[in-house]
Amino acid sequence: MSFNTLVFRSMRKNIRHYYLYFFALIFSATLYFSFTTISSNDDVTHMRNADLKVGAAFQVGSIILIIIVAVFVFYANHLFMKRRSREIGLYQLIGMPKSKINSMICIENFILFTSAVSLGVLIGYFFSRFFTMAFLKVIGSDDFVEMYFSTDALVQTLIVFAIIFGFILLQTMWLIARSKLLDLFQAESKSEQQIKKIAPYQLVLGLLGIVLIGFGYYRSSILFEVKNTITLNDLFIAMAIILFSVIIGTFLFFRYSVSFLFNVIRSSKKGHLNITDVVAVTPIIHRIRSSSLSLSLITILTALALGILSLGSIAYYGIHATANQNSSYDFVTFNNQGSFEQQLKKEQIDFKKQTFQIVSADIDTQNLLKEKPTDDALENISNKTQVVAFSDAKRVFPSINITDDEAYLTGYSQMMASIIPLESGRTIQVLLPGLTKNLRVKTIEKQAIVPSYLTSGVPAVVVSDALFKQLQENKKVQKMTAWHSFTGYTVPEQDIKQATELYFKTTNDGTFKSKKQELHPKPKAILIKALQEQMGLVIFIVGFIGLAFLFTSGSILYFKQMSEADEERTSFTTMRKIGFSEQEIMRGIYMKQLFNFGIPLVIGLLHSYFAVKSGWMFFGTELYTPLFMTMGIYILLYSIFALLTTQYYKNVVRQAL
């Protein structure tokens, strides 16, 4: 038999092992080529928003994508080499030198890589237009994209996969060089861990893992509370502690806690094991040492991918709410500057307007805090607060009614509510020279009257008309006040574009100046567009990377379960011969798959939930809807691999006799 014939016979014999590996290589090449094609498309990189670093974002995304693909291919190659250990041992037994075996496997890999990358590039070419259009849709662009083939993307893809292929060859040669003949024949059958009595230190480490995870969850839930120090250094230290405790805790949980729990279950049977215990519990205990690291990595990376995807979804979902928090009006002018209103009338554009008188005053609102800050944390949440008259505020809140000794707070954003919880019914102090006025806060409203770029996110205070007039006449207040009035305009949607042009034309490109300050407020439509482009870019890149990670992590678990199913084939044959039915064996397999796929997913979901919950308020105004939508889609796609694995096991069990 010639060497070439041996290579092709070997590939044909191992086709059932290679088919998913081959498909995964095609999928990886398709994703990478499509991604690099999009990043080199002028319609994408030359977007109108100059603040958006599209090219840099895609470069970072491509690097992360390379890492994901490389790790996946290395792991898959290692797993397949282990599955072929008996075959390699037979080659050595008949006298074939290791150099010849290396050459044979290298030729197989070359054929696989060449075919997969070629098909991946071809499929990626057709799908790149779809992905580009999806990207433009996500960022709210109506641009049309034609079929586009990028030679730069092709060269980059070939270089990346050639480098990966080179490392795969080195990995293969290293594995074959260090292998011994006896080990090759026992590689698939030897137990990874003997079942022993749990040592006290293992119990302690198992409990420590659970405690560390719980501590990380608790610390993340109070990360931004005002009672804690909120300096930048303390924040970084706290985040590092949370990350360290969760990662170490996850590994200890899979390595020791799971082993302890399953040993307790097994010991409680007192030797009377049923078929489910034999199929599910015992194999998990045997393999927990080698599985703990991979399960921990999949859990952590699942949490990372879900966390970033969820934050991006929260930001994208809340674009309009975020814009409304900035300003509830389409256009805003200050101190009656510009001729915007006159031009609207001249062009016969219908509009509605509301004008508000405002002043800036010293108001101490610390008494509203539910929990007092530490000395080195946030000492005063309100300095130079914007104040609005009751008569003006009543146009926005018709139901409000206050006396001279009462006040309303408006513009209490979700971010501030999460970080600095305030409580109505308490008093605030208006600080004037020679006078301190106490006001009881009746209500704290989320809806804003004064645009956030004037208040810096601090709630504005609504006071009685008499007190407002007193503040207007105060010389200190007059010196503090940069903007004594603003006017908000709302125009019909069909006139937004024309009104925007008039706004920039009549306000010196949206610039307003006072003696103390200069403002550049953006029209709400432009702000929404900018937010949509920024968040759309994040969502698309993170979604692309998340899809790659989901597929590779699911494939890794699937490959590992395929290998274990083949190793347990003889056990299934024995069970069937002594009378156990397919349904009885499958019950144990269902439990085993629930552990291998379900536990990392559930813990990853918990990790991501607590991570997102600690800081979601910086990204949007709604938590649960976008979070659960993202998690639901991830669970659905992840479950596909669990179903495929279960079906593979079912086929192995059916073929056992």
NORDA-V592937 format. One record per residue. PHI is phi in whole degrees, -180 to 180 (none if undefined). Layout:
phi:PHI
phi:PHI
//
This chain:
phi:none
phi:-75
phi:-64
phi:-63
phi:-63
phi:-63
phi:-62
phi:-70
phi:-66
phi:-64
phi:-65
phi:-66
phi:-66
phi:-98
phi:-62
phi:-71
phi:-81
phi:-90
phi:-63
phi:-74
phi:-60
phi:-64
phi:-63
phi:-65
phi:-63
phi:-62
phi:-61
phi:-63
phi:-65
phi:-62
phi:-60
phi:-68
phi:-65
phi:-63
phi:-64
phi:-70
phi:-65
phi:-63
phi:-68
phi:-100
phi:-83
phi:-62
phi:-65
phi:-95
phi:-73
phi:-103
phi:-80
phi:-69
phi:-77
phi:-69
phi:-75
phi:-90
phi:-87
phi:-65
phi:-59
phi:-65
phi:-63
phi:-70
phi:-65
phi:-62
phi:-62
phi:-67
phi:-65
phi:-63
phi:-63
phi:-61
phi:-62
phi:-62
phi:-63
phi:-63
phi:-60
phi:-62
phi:-65
phi:-63
phi:-65
phi:-63
phi:-64
phi:-63
phi:-66
phi:-71
phi:-65
phi:-66
phi:-69
phi:-98
phi:-60
phi:-65
phi:-63
phi:-65
phi:-63
phi:-64
phi:-60
phi:-69
phi:-65
phi:-88
phi:100
phi:-73
phi:-69
phi:-62
phi:-63
phi:-70
phi:-64
phi:-58
phi:-62
phi:-64
phi:-70
phi:-65
phi:-65
phi:-60
phi:-64
phi:-64
phi:-64
phi:-62
phi:-64
phi:-61
phi:-65
phi:-65
phi:-66
phi:-62
phi:-66
phi:-63
phi:-66
phi:-63
phi:-67
phi:-63
phi:-62
phi:-74
phi:-85
phi:-61
phi:-65
phi:-61
phi:-65
phi:-64
phi:-65
phi:-64
phi:-62
phi:-64
phi:-66
phi:-64
phi:-88
phi:81
phi:-96
phi:-100
phi:-64
phi:-99
phi:-117
phi:-94
phi:-58
phi:-140
phi:-111
phi:-105
phi:-68
phi:-62
phi:-65
phi:-63
phi:-62
phi:-63
phi:-65
phi:-63
phi:-64
phi:-61
phi:-75
phi:-68
phi:-65
phi:-61
phi:-62
phi:-60
phi:-68
phi:-63
phi:-63
phi:-64
phi:-62
phi:-64
phi:-64
phi:-67
phi:-64
phi:-73
phi:-64
phi:-92
phi:-81
phi:-112
phi:-59
phi:-65
phi:-63
phi:-63
phi:-77
phi:-104
phi:-59
phi:-87
phi:-110
phi:-76
phi:-73
phi:-84
phi:-156
phi:-75
phi:-78
phi:-125
phi:-68
phi:-68
phi:-77
phi:-57
phi:-66
phi:-69
phi:-63
phi:-63
phi:-66
phi:-64
phi:-65
phi:-62
phi:-60
phi:-65
phi:-63
phi:-64
phi:-64
phi:-61
phi:-64
phi:-62
phi:-63
phi:-64
phi:-67
phi:-70
phi:-72
phi:-115
phi:-60
phi:-108
phi:-70
phi:-67
phi:-70
phi:-96
phi:-68
phi:-118
phi:-87
phi:-63
phi:-63
phi:-63
phi:-64
phi:-64
phi:-63
phi:-63
phi:-66
phi:-65
phi:-64
phi:-62
phi:-61
phi:-62
phi:-67
phi:-71
phi:-65
phi:-64
phi:-63
phi:-64
phi:-64
phi:-64
phi:-63
phi:-71
phi:-79
phi:-119
phi:-62
phi:-64
phi:-59
phi:-63
phi:-62
phi:-71
phi:-68
phi:-63
phi:-61
phi:-68
phi:-68
phi:-65
phi:-76
phi:54
phi:87
phi:-95
phi:-87
phi:-93
phi:-64
phi:-65
phi:-63
phi:-66
phi:-79
phi:-106
phi:-67
phi:-61
phi:-61
phi:-65
phi:-64
phi:-63
phi:-106
phi:-65
phi:-65
phi:-77
phi:-82
phi:-60
phi:-68
phi:-66
phi:-66
phi:-65
phi:-62
phi:-63
phi:-63
phi:-65
phi:-70
phi:-62
phi:-63
phi:-64
phi:-63
phi:-66
phi:-63
phi:-67
phi:-61
phi:-67
phi:-64
phi:-63
phi:-65
phi:-61
phi:-65
phi:-69
phi:-65
phi:-102
phi:-58
phi:-67
phi:-66
phi:-64
phi:-64
phi:-69
phi:-69
phi:-64
phi:-165
phi:-87
phi:-112
phi:-69
phi:-142
phi:-135
phi:-120
phi:-126
phi:53
phi:58
phi:-83
phi:85
phi:-120
phi:-62
phi:-65
phi:-63
phi:-70
phi:-61
phi:-67
phi:-63
phi:-86
phi:58
phi:-94
phi:-68
phi:-154
phi:-121
phi:-138
phi:-139
phi:-110
phi:-126
phi:-87
phi:-136
phi:-138
phi:-110
phi:-141
phi:-80
phi:-133
phi:-90
phi:-113
phi:-60
phi:-67
phi:-80
phi:-65
phi:-69
phi:-132
phi:-73
phi:-75
phi:-72
phi:-60
phi:-98
phi:-101
phi:-87
phi:-91
phi:-145
phi:-84
phi:-144
phi:-142
phi:60
phi:-82
phi:-81
phi:-121
phi:-123
phi:-76
phi:-59
phi:-63
phi:-73
phi:-67
phi:-66
phi:-71
phi:-92
phi:-119
phi:-61
phi:-87
phi:-75
phi:-157
phi:-132
phi:-100
phi:-67
phi:-105
phi:-126
phi:-151
phi:-118
phi:-110
phi:-128
phi:80
phi:-86
phi:-68
phi:-63
phi:-61
phi:-69
phi:-64
phi:-77
phi:-88
phi:-124
phi:-70
phi:-111
phi:-132
phi:-75
phi:90
phi:-102
phi:-106
phi:-120
phi:-121
phi:-90
phi:-101
phi:-122
phi:-57
phi:78
phi:-149
phi:-125
phi:-105
phi:-92
phi:-128
phi:-88
phi:-81
phi:-78
phi:-146
phi:-117
phi:-95
phi:-75
phi:-65
phi:-98
phi:-102
phi:-86
phi:-55
phi:-66
phi:-73
phi:-93
phi:-93
phi:58
phi:87
phi:-83
phi:-59
phi:-83
phi:-112
phi:-100
phi:-123
phi:-64
phi:-61
phi:-64
phi:-67
phi:-62
phi:-64
phi:-64
phi:-68
phi:-62
phi:-86
phi:-76
phi:-66
phi:-65
phi:-65
phi:-61
phi:-70
phi:-76
phi:-81
phi:-92
phi:-128
phi:-91
phi:-161
phi:-145
phi:-126
phi:-103
phi:-117
phi:-123
phi:-124
phi:-60
phi:-59
phi:-69
phi:-103
phi:-60
phi:-62
phi:-66
phi:-64
phi:-64
phi:-61
phi:-66
phi:-61
phi:-68
phi:-70
phi:-98
phi:-126
phi:56
phi:59
phi:73
phi:-112
phi:-127
phi:-126
phi:-130
phi:-67
phi:-110
phi:-156
phi:-131
phi:-117
phi:-132
phi:-70
phi:-93
phi:-56
phi:-59
phi:-64
phi:-70
phi:-63
phi:-63
phi:-62
phi:-64
phi:-64
phi:-65
phi:-69
phi:-65
phi:-71
phi:-63
phi:-62
phi:-64
phi:-60
phi:-65
phi:-67
phi:-66
phi:-64
phi:-62
phi:-67
phi:-62
phi:-63
phi:-63
phi:-66
phi:-58
phi:-67
phi:-69
phi:-67
phi:-64
phi:-67
phi:-61
phi:-63
phi:-65
phi:-60
phi:-64
phi:-70
phi:-59
phi:-62
phi:-66
phi:-62
phi:-68
phi:-65
phi:-91
phi:-57
phi:-65
phi:-64
phi:-65
phi:-62
phi:-63
phi:-62
phi:-67
phi:-67
phi:-91
phi:114
phi:-75
phi:-84
phi:-61
phi:-65
phi:-65
phi:-67
phi:-66
phi:-61
phi:-67
phi:-67
phi:-60
phi:-66
phi:-64
phi:-70
phi:-62
phi:-71
phi:-65
phi:-100
phi:-75
phi:-63
phi:-60
phi:-68
phi:-63
phi:-67
phi:-62
phi:-64
phi:-65
phi:-56
phi:-67
phi:-61
phi:-68
phi:-66
phi:-68
phi:-63
phi:-73
phi:-138
phi:-63
phi:-64
phi:-80
phi:-111
phi:-168
phi:-116
phi:-133
phi:-99
phi:-73
phi:-61
phi:-66
phi:-65
phi:-71
phi:-63
phi:-63
phi:-63
phi:-62
phi:-64
phi:-63
phi:-62
phi:-61
phi:-68
phi:-66
phi:-66
phi:-59
phi:-69
phi:-64
phi:-67
phi:-63
phi:-65
phi:-61
phi:-65
phi:-64
phi:-60
phi:-61
phi:-65
phi:-64
phi:-65
phi:-65
phi:-87
phi:-63
phi:-99
//
